[in-house]
Amino acid sequence: MDHAPQHIEFAGFRCRIGGRGSSWPTAKQAMVLAGLAAGMTQKEIARERGISPATVKSTAEAIYYRLNATRAADAIVKGLRRTWIAPIVILLMCADLHGQSLRARMPVRTRQQTTVTARAASGGRGPDLGELIA
């Protein structure tokens, strides 16, 4: 018999939690699922909760198994459908109000162009053969 679930808040989500053996996730599982739903990486969730990234990884894998999910996006959808997690502010998930992305980190450009062709360096003209021979 399930007891009435309790509620906690983490990463902008309200999470229902229950004890071991119930149909509800534990507090640790709910926090990891809410963090993933908020777009946090596993390292960011670990830093926020003050635990090891390996603990977050194993908890996420347990959630995937319990929800029969193959990846985080699938687990988030199934967690929302089961009402394990619910967004506190739905509007922020749908619209960009402050001109910033919902992602915590901006993409980093890792490669930069380092070569310049001879044609571009000479202003679009090819090399002058007279200068090369002389």
C-alpha positions in Angstrom: 0.0 0.0 0.0 1.4 3.4 -1.0 1.4 6.2 1.5 0.6 9.7 0.3 3.7 11.1 -1.4 5.5 14.1 0.0 6.7 17.0 -2.0 10.1 18.7 -2.4 11.4 21.4 -4.7 14.6 21.2 -6.7 15.9 23.1 -9.8 12.5 24.8 -10.5 10.5 21.5 -10.3 8.2 20.3 -7.6 8.9 16.6 -7.0 6.7 13.9 -5.4 8.7 11.5 -3.3 8.0 8.4 -1.4 9.9 5.8 0.6 11.8 2.7 -0.8 9.4 0.2 -2.2 6.7 2.7 -3.1 5.7 3.7 -6.6 7.1 7.2 -6.0 10.8 8.0 -6.5 13.1 8.6 -3.5 14.2 12.1 -2.8 17.6 11.5 -4.4 16.0 10.1 -7.6 13.5 12.9 -7.8 16.2 15.6 -7.4 18.4 14.0 -10.2 15.4 13.7 -12.5 14.4 17.3 -11.8 18.0 18.5 -12.4 18.1 16.7 -15.7 14.7 18.2 -16.7 16.0 21.6 -15.8 18.9 21.1 -18.3 21.6 20.6 -15.7 24.5 18.3 -16.4 25.3 15.4 -14.1 28.3 17.3 -12.8 26.2 20.4 -12.1 23.6 18.3 -10.2 26.4 16.8 -8.1 27.8 20.2 -7.3 24.4 21.6 -6.4 23.6 18.6 -4.1 27.1 18.2 -2.7 27.6 14.7 -3.8 29.9 12.8 -6.2 29.2 12.8 -10.0 29.4 9.0 -9.8 26.5 9.0 -7.4 24.4 11.1 -9.7 25.3 8.8 -12.7 24.3 5.7 -10.8 21.1 7.3 -9.6 20.3 8.4 -13.2 20.8 4.9 -14.4 18.5 3.6 -11.7 15.9 6.1 -12.8 16.3 5.0 -16.5 15.8 1.4 -15.5 12.8 2.1 -13.2 11.1 4.1 -16.0 12.2 1.8 -18.8 13.9 4.7 -20.5 16.9 4.7 -22.7 18.2 8.2 -22.2 17.6 11.3 -20.1 15.0 12.9 -22.4 12.9 9.8 -22.4 13.1 9.5 -18.5 12.1 13.2 -18.2 9.0 12.7 -20.3 8.0 9.5 -18.5 8.6 11.2 -15.1 6.4 14.1 -16.1 3.6 11.7 -17.3 3.8 9.8 -14.0 3.7 13.2 -12.2 6.9 12.4 -10.4 8.1 15.9 -11.3 6.1 19.0 -12.4 7.5 22.4 -13.5 6.9 25.2 -11.1 6.7 27.8 -13.8 5.6 26.3 -17.1 5.9 29.7 -18.9 9.7 29.6 -18.6 9.8 26.2 -20.4 7.9 27.6 -23.3 9.2 31.2 -23.8 12.4 33.0 -23.5 11.5 36.0 -21.4 14.9 37.6 -20.6 16.7 37.1 -24.0 18.8 34.3 -22.6 18.8 30.7 -23.4 17.5 28.2 -20.8 20.8 26.3 -21.1 23.2 26.9 -18.2 26.3 27.0 -20.4 26.9 28.7 -23.7 28.5 26.6 -26.5 32.2 27.0 -26.8 33.9 27.3 -30.2 36.8 24.9 -30.2 38.2 25.4 -33.7 39.2 28.6 -35.3 40.3 29.4 -38.8 44.0 29.8 -38.9 44.9 29.8 -42.6 44.5 32.6 -45.1 44.8 31.8 -48.8 47.2 33.8 -51.0 44.2 35.0 -53.1 42.4 36.5 -50.0 45.7 38.1 -48.7 46.2 39.9 -52.0 42.8 41.5 -52.0 41.1 38.9 -54.3 43.8 39.0 -57.0 46.1 36.2 -57.7 49.9 36.6 -57.2 51.6 38.9 -59.7 53.8 36.6 -61.8 56.1 39.6 -62.5 56.8 40.0 -58.8 57.4 36.2 -58.4 60.0 36.0 -61.2 61.9 39.2 -60.4 
